[in-house]
Each structure stands twice: as structure tokens, then as C-alpha cells.
Amino acid sequence: MTRAEIEEKVAEFLVEELEIEAEKIAPEAKLKEDLGIDSLDFVDIVVIVERTFGFKIVPEEMMGVTTLSQFCDYIETKVG
């Protein structure tokens, strides 16, 4: 799966599943501050990522992930 495909799928589920406005989605967007993702949303994201990309998110590995780009980097390391 290419980086572009990962970014497309992530943007798609953020808009459709978490109802985040499409214009807010940008690589530099901060997950909490800009996109408003909270701990309950993160539970949904874990399920969606597992369904979409076929791996389980390890919370400890997500500790330093603050931007959408970093989140896509994380997914890319798991599926790449």
C-alpha cells in the first residue's frame, strides 16, 4: 500500500466515521488540537485501523504521535 493510499483511507474514515470536516484534514494538523480527536475517538480509530489496515495499534507506540502526518507514518511502518 502506498503512502497516498494510506493518507486517502485515513482521511476517508476521519470524515465519514468521526465526522471531521474535510478542510481540517492536512498533514500538519494536530490530532487533538486541530482535529478534536479525544480518547473516545481514539477507541473508534483503533477499531477502524484494525478493520482497514489489518493490524492492532499499540498505544505505547502512539505516544509521540501528535500530527496526522505522524499517524500516517505510523500506519506506513506497520503495513509497508
Beta strands, then each sheet from edge to edge (+ up, - down):
end
